Amino acid sequence: MKRLLVFLLLFLIGITFPTGCAFFNSKKTDEASANVLSVYNWSTYIDPQAIKDFEKKFNVKVKYDTYESNEDLLAKIRPGNPGYDIIVPSSDYVAIMGSEGLLEPLNHQNIPNIKNLSKRFIDPPFDRGNRYSVPYQWGTMGLGYNIKKIGGELSSWGDIFEPRFAGRVSLMEDLRATLGVILIYLGYEPNSSNIEEIRKARDFLIKHQEVIAAFAPDTGQNLLDQGEVDIAVEWSGDIFQIAEENEDIRYAIPKEGTIIWTDNLAIPAGAPHKELAEKFINFVLEPEVGAKISNFVKYGSPNQAAIDGGFIEKEDLENPEIYPTPDIASRLKYADDIGKATELYDDAWTEVKVAMSNSFF
């Protein structure tokens, strides 16, 4: 009988002990996950030291993933947030995601540093009252080029479509921005919903397809830096980042004008750690932190306190390609949410891609 009791006791311990371990391990896992902020951002778009500083200040870890386009971001979030706490959509995508219920409203009481922002970035038309977002960085889409390879400066969108640049130009894999700047070059608005104007932009790209080496997913700067192309239509900061190491690289805002954009910090619906995410947003809006990020990525800072405090590098502030003069600024246009007219751009873009694909056969 004693042996039987001992056996039963050991048997029960064998059952309950692993369960107890699982309970304590689960508790530890929950506590650990509560100290992890999951960020989904564009590539090459933050100073790594800022991440380390945030981790140290709040005793947390940051899980950092990247994407190459707003379309990629939307495709990831739209089916259901896979666990991200911070995302960085551009202005028109803030409007789209907000209207679809994909963003969490911000608690401004947890983001007192919003007072540091320039007035021009408060209450934007795509997000009234900054309900879902605060600005992160801003910049332009323009011409990155190797001045030694092309033998001179560029000043117009038309310059890059000259026959001498056949196979030496990369455009962006961004249908709204790319078709938008062609519309600007042709004398139209980049947010046109006129089907004939959009078709003219489509036809222009097809007619000049021989110059196009690639549609780069926000990697045109790498193609330019590596000598695979001589001209890359890219975001301003991406070009200035490689220009720091390559003295032959230049950037120009075409005289016809171009797309200006604002990328924004937002919290996707269902974020596991909303309060921690708001601490991160508030941290980024500190003048020194915001300046550190802008100085690293070479984009414009929306943080007026960082500018007024002298934290932005003087060379950058005096560069009209980063902080445009009023004359240049008057020729910059935002790509807005155009609703159902987006389908017209989708169709035009598909036809451009099909035409280029067929040219290889």
C-alpha positions as CSV (number, residue, x, y, z in Angstrom):
1,M,0.0,0.0,0.0
2,K,2.8,2.4,0.9
3,R,4.5,1.6,-2.5
4,L,1.2,2.4,-4.2
5,L,0.8,5.7,-2.4
6,V,4.4,6.7,-3.3
7,F,3.8,5.8,-6.9
8,L,0.6,7.8,-7.0
9,L,2.4,10.8,-5.4
10,L,5.2,10.7,-7.9
11,F,2.7,10.3,-10.8
12,L,0.8,13.4,-9.6
13,I,4.0,15.4,-9.3
14,G,5.0,14.3,-12.8
15,I,1.8,15.7,-14.1
16,T,1.6,19.0,-12.2
17,F,5.2,20.0,-12.2
18,P,5.5,20.6,-16.0
19,T,2.2,22.4,-15.8
20,G,3.6,24.6,-13.1
21,C,6.7,25.3,-15.2
22,A,4.6,26.2,-18.2
23,F,2.6,28.6,-16.0
24,F,5.7,30.4,-14.7
25,N,7.3,30.3,-18.2
26,S,4.1,31.8,-19.7
27,K,4.1,34.5,-17.0
28,K,7.8,35.4,-17.8
29,T,7.0,35.5,-21.5
30,D,4.1,37.9,-21.0
31,E,6.2,40.1,-18.8
32,A,9.0,40.1,-21.5
33,S,6.6,40.9,-24.3
34,A,5.3,43.8,-22.4
35,N,8.8,45.3,-22.6
36,V,9.1,45.0,-26.4
37,L,8.1,47.8,-28.8
38,S,7.5,46.5,-32.3
39,V,8.3,49.1,-35.0
40,Y,7.6,48.9,-38.7
41,N,9.4,51.6,-40.6
42,W,10.9,52.5,-44.0
43,S,14.5,51.2,-44.5
44,T,17.5,53.5,-43.7
45,Y,15.1,55.8,-41.9
46,I,16.3,56.2,-38.3
47,D,19.5,56.8,-36.4
48,P,20.3,53.4,-34.7
49,Q,21.5,55.4,-31.6
50,A,18.1,56.8,-31.1
51,I,16.7,53.3,-30.8
52,K,19.4,52.4,-28.2
53,D,18.7,55.6,-26.3
54,F,15.0,54.8,-26.1
55,E,15.7,51.2,-25.0
56,K,17.9,52.5,-22.2
57,K,15.6,55.3,-21.1
58,F,12.6,53.1,-20.8
59,N,14.2,49.7,-20.0
60,V,12.6,48.1,-23.1
61,K,13.7,46.3,-26.3
62,V,12.7,47.5,-29.8
63,K,11.9,45.0,-32.5
64,Y,12.5,46.8,-35.8
65,D,11.2,45.7,-39.2
66,T,11.3,47.6,-42.5
67,Y,9.4,48.0,-45.7
68,E,10.0,49.7,-49.0
69,S,6.7,51.3,-49.9
70,N,3.4,52.5,-48.6
71,E,1.7,49.7,-50.6
72,D,3.8,47.1,-48.7
73,L,2.8,48.7,-45.4
74,L,-0.9,48.7,-46.2
75,A,-0.8,45.2,-47.5
76,K,0.7,44.1,-44.1
77,I,-1.7,45.9,-41.9
78,R,-5.0,45.7,-43.8
79,P,-5.7,42.0,-43.2
80,G,-5.1,42.6,-39.4
81,N,-2.2,44.0,-37.4
82,P,0.4,41.2,-37.0
83,G,1.7,42.8,-33.8
84,Y,3.2,46.2,-34.6
85,D,3.0,49.1,-32.3
86,I,4.5,51.9,-34.5
87,I,4.1,52.4,-38.3
88,V,5.2,55.3,-40.5
89,P,2.7,56.0,-43.3
90,S,3.0,58.9,-45.7
91,S,0.3,61.6,-45.6
92,D,-2.1,60.2,-48.1
93,Y,-1.9,56.7,-46.5
94,V,-2.7,58.2,-43.1
95,A,-5.9,59.4,-44.6
96,I,-6.6,56.0,-46.2
97,M,-5.8,53.9,-43.1
98,G,-7.6,56.3,-40.8
99,S,-10.8,56.1,-42.9
100,E,-10.6,52.2,-42.9
101,G,-10.2,52.0,-39.1
102,L,-6.6,50.8,-39.3
103,L,-5.2,53.4,-36.9
104,E,-5.6,54.0,-33.2
105,P,-6.5,57.5,-32.1
106,L,-3.6,59.2,-30.2
107,N,-3.9,60.3,-26.6
108,H,-2.2,63.7,-26.9
109,Q,-1.9,63.9,-23.1
110,N,0.7,61.1,-23.4
111,I,2.5,63.1,-26.2
112,P,3.2,66.6,-24.6
113,N,6.2,67.1,-26.9
114,I,3.7,67.6,-29.8
115,K,4.2,71.3,-28.8
116,N,7.6,71.2,-30.4
117,L,6.3,70.8,-33.9
118,S,6.3,73.5,-36.5
119,K,2.8,75.1,-37.0
120,R,2.8,74.0,-40.6
121,F,2.7,70.4,-39.5
122,I,-0.1,70.8,-37.0
123,D,-3.7,70.0,-38.1
124,P,-2.8,68.8,-41.6
125,P,-5.6,68.3,-44.1
126,F,-5.0,64.5,-44.2
127,D,-5.4,64.2,-40.4
128,R,-7.3,67.0,-38.8
129,G,-6.2,67.7,-35.3
130,N,-3.4,65.1,-35.7
131,R,-6.0,62.5,-34.4
132,Y,-4.0,59.5,-35.8
133,S,-0.5,60.8,-36.5
134,V,2.3,63.2,-35.8
135,P,4.9,64.1,-38.4
136,Y,8.2,62.2,-38.4
137,Q,10.3,63.5,-41.4
138,W,9.6,65.3,-44.6
139,G,11.3,65.7,-48.0
140,T,11.0,65.7,-51.7
141,M,11.2,63.4,-54.7
142,G,14.0,64.5,-57.0
143,L,17.0,63.7,-59.2
144,G,19.9,61.9,-57.8
145,Y,22.8,61.7,-60.2
146,N,26.5,61.1,-60.7
147,I,27.8,64.4,-62.0
148,K,31.0,62.8,-63.3
149,K,29.2,60.2,-65.3
150,I,26.6,62.5,-67.0
151,G,29.0,65.4,-67.4
152,G,27.0,68.2,-66.0
153,E,24.1,69.2,-63.8
154,L,20.4,68.3,-64.1
155,S,17.6,70.8,-63.7
156,S,14.5,69.3,-65.4
157,W,12.4,66.1,-65.4
158,G,12.9,66.3,-69.2
159,D,16.7,66.0,-68.8
160,I,16.6,62.4,-67.7
161,F,14.7,61.2,-70.7
162,E,17.3,62.2,-73.2
163,P,18.4,59.2,-75.5
164,R,22.0,59.4,-74.2
165,F,20.8,58.1,-70.9
166,A,19.3,54.9,-72.4
167,G,19.3,52.2,-69.8
168,R,21.0,54.4,-67.2
169,V,18.0,55.8,-65.2
170,S,16.0,54.2,-62.3
171,L,12.6,55.4,-61.5
172,M,10.7,54.6,-58.3
173,E,8.4,51.7,-57.8
174,D,5.8,54.1,-56.5
175,L,3.0,54.6,-58.9
176,R,1.4,57.7,-57.4
177,A,4.7,59.5,-57.0
178,T,6.2,58.5,-60.4
179,L,3.1,59.2,-62.4
180,G,2.6,62.4,-60.3
181,V,6.0,63.9,-61.2
182,I,5.4,63.1,-64.9
183,L,2.0,64.9,-64.6
184,I,3.8,67.9,-63.1
185,Y,6.3,67.9,-66.0
186,L,3.5,67.8,-68.5
187,G,1.9,70.8,-66.8
188,Y,-0.8,69.0,-64.9
189,E,-1.6,68.5,-61.2
190,P,-0.1,65.4,-59.5
191,N,-3.5,64.6,-58.0
192,S,-5.4,64.8,-61.3
193,S,-8.4,62.6,-61.7
194,N,-8.7,63.5,-65.4
195,I,-8.3,60.2,-67.3
196,E,-6.9,61.8,-70.4
197,E,-4.1,63.5,-68.4
198,I,-3.3,60.3,-66.6
199,R,-3.1,58.5,-69.9
200,K,-0.7,61.2,-71.2
201,A,1.6,60.5,-68.3
202,R,1.3,56.8,-69.0
203,D,2.1,57.3,-72.7
204,F,5.1,59.5,-71.9
205,L,6.7,56.8,-69.8
206,I,6.0,54.1,-72.4
207,K,7.5,56.3,-75.2
208,H,10.6,56.9,-73.2
209,Q,11.0,53.4,-71.7
210,E,14.4,52.9,-73.3
211,V,16.0,55.1,-70.7
212,I,14.5,53.2,-67.8
213,A,16.9,50.6,-66.3
214,A,14.7,49.7,-63.4
215,F,11.7,50.6,-61.2
216,A,13.5,50.5,-57.8
217,P,11.6,49.8,-54.6
218,D,13.2,52.7,-52.6
219,T,16.6,51.3,-53.5
220,G,17.5,53.6,-56.4
221,Q,20.2,55.3,-54.2
222,N,22.0,51.9,-54.0
223,L,21.9,51.5,-57.8
224,L,23.3,55.0,-58.2
225,D,26.0,54.5,-55.6
226,Q,27.1,51.2,-57.1
227,G,27.3,52.6,-60.6
228,E,24.5,50.5,-62.0
229,V,22.6,53.6,-63.1
230,D,23.8,57.2,-63.5
231,I,20.5,58.8,-62.5
232,A,18.1,57.7,-59.8
233,V,14.8,59.4,-59.1
234,E,14.6,59.0,-55.4
235,W,13.7,60.5,-52.0
236,S,15.9,63.4,-51.1
237,G,17.4,62.0,-47.9
238,D,18.3,58.7,-49.5
239,I,20.5,60.5,-52.0
240,F,22.1,62.8,-49.4
241,Q,23.0,59.8,-47.3
242,I,25.1,58.2,-50.1
243,A,26.4,61.7,-51.1
244,E,28.2,61.9,-47.7
245,E,30.4,59.0,-48.9
246,N,30.5,59.7,-52.7
247,E,31.6,63.2,-53.7
248,D,30.3,62.7,-57.3
249,I,26.6,62.4,-56.2
250,R,24.3,65.3,-56.5
251,Y,20.6,65.9,-55.9
252,A,18.3,68.4,-57.7
253,I,14.7,69.4,-57.3
254,P,13.5,69.9,-60.9
255,K,12.5,73.4,-62.0
256,E,9.0,72.2,-62.9
257,G,8.4,71.2,-59.3
258,T,8.0,67.8,-57.6
259,I,6.3,65.8,-54.9
260,I,6.7,66.9,-51.3
261,W,5.7,64.4,-48.6
262,T,5.4,64.0,-44.9
263,D,6.0,60.6,-43.2
264,N,4.2,60.2,-39.9
265,L,4.3,58.2,-36.7
266,A,1.1,56.3,-36.1
267,I,-0.2,53.4,-34.1
268,P,-1.9,50.6,-36.0
269,A,-5.3,49.4,-34.7
270,G,-4.8,46.5,-32.3
271,A,-1.3,47.5,-31.3
272,P,-0.2,45.4,-28.3
273,H,1.5,48.2,-26.5
274,K,-0.3,51.5,-27.3
275,E,0.9,53.4,-24.2
276,L,4.5,52.4,-24.9
277,A,4.1,53.4,-28.5
278,E,2.9,56.9,-27.4
279,K,6.0,57.1,-25.2
280,F,8.1,56.4,-28.3
281,I,6.3,59.1,-30.3
282,N,6.9,61.6,-27.5
283,F,10.5,60.5,-27.3
284,V,11.1,61.1,-31.0
285,L,9.5,64.6,-30.6
286,E,12.2,65.6,-28.1
287,P,14.3,68.4,-29.8
288,E,17.6,66.6,-29.4
289,V,16.2,63.2,-30.5
290,G,14.3,64.6,-33.5
291,A,17.5,66.4,-34.6
292,K,19.6,63.4,-34.2
293,I,17.3,61.4,-36.5
294,S,17.1,64.2,-39.1
295,N,20.9,64.7,-39.0
296,F,21.4,61.0,-39.7
297,V,18.8,60.4,-42.4
298,K,19.2,63.8,-44.1
299,Y,15.6,64.6,-44.3
300,G,13.7,67.8,-43.2
301,S,12.7,68.0,-39.5
302,P,9.2,69.0,-38.6
303,N,10.5,69.7,-35.1
304,Q,10.7,73.5,-34.8
305,A,12.2,73.2,-31.3
306,A,15.0,71.2,-32.8
307,I,15.6,73.9,-35.4
308,D,15.3,76.8,-33.0
309,G,17.5,75.1,-30.4
310,G,20.4,74.8,-32.9
311,F,20.4,71.0,-32.9
312,I,20.0,70.6,-36.7
313,E,23.3,70.6,-38.6
314,K,23.9,74.0,-40.0
315,E,25.0,72.6,-43.4
316,D,21.7,70.9,-43.8
317,L,19.6,73.9,-42.7
318,E,21.4,76.0,-45.3
319,N,20.8,73.4,-48.1
320,P,17.8,74.5,-50.2
321,E,17.4,70.9,-51.4
322,I,16.6,69.8,-47.8
323,Y,15.0,73.0,-46.5
324,P,13.6,74.6,-49.7
325,T,13.5,78.3,-50.2
326,P,10.1,79.9,-50.6
327,D,10.5,80.0,-54.3
328,I,11.2,76.3,-54.5
329,A,8.6,75.5,-51.9
330,S,5.9,77.2,-54.1
331,R,6.5,74.5,-56.7
332,L,6.1,71.5,-54.4
333,K,2.9,69.4,-54.4
334,Y,1.6,66.8,-52.0
335,A,0.2,63.5,-53.3
336,D,-3.2,63.5,-51.7
337,D,-5.7,60.7,-51.2
338,I,-7.8,60.8,-54.4
339,G,-10.3,58.1,-53.5
340,K,-11.7,56.1,-56.4
341,A,-9.5,57.9,-58.9
342,T,-6.6,55.7,-57.6
343,E,-7.9,53.0,-59.9
344,L,-7.0,55.2,-62.9
345,Y,-3.4,55.3,-61.7
346,D,-3.4,51.6,-61.0
347,D,-4.5,50.9,-64.5
348,A,-2.1,53.3,-66.1
349,W,0.8,51.8,-64.0
350,T,-0.1,48.3,-65.0
351,E,-0.1,49.3,-68.7
352,V,3.4,50.9,-68.3
353,K,4.7,47.7,-66.8
354,V,3.1,45.5,-69.4
355,A,4.5,47.6,-72.2
356,M,8.0,47.4,-70.7
357,S,7.7,43.7,-70.2
358,N,6.7,43.2,-73.8
359,S,9.6,45.2,-75.0
360,F,12.0,42.4,-73.8
361,F,10.4,39.8,-76.1
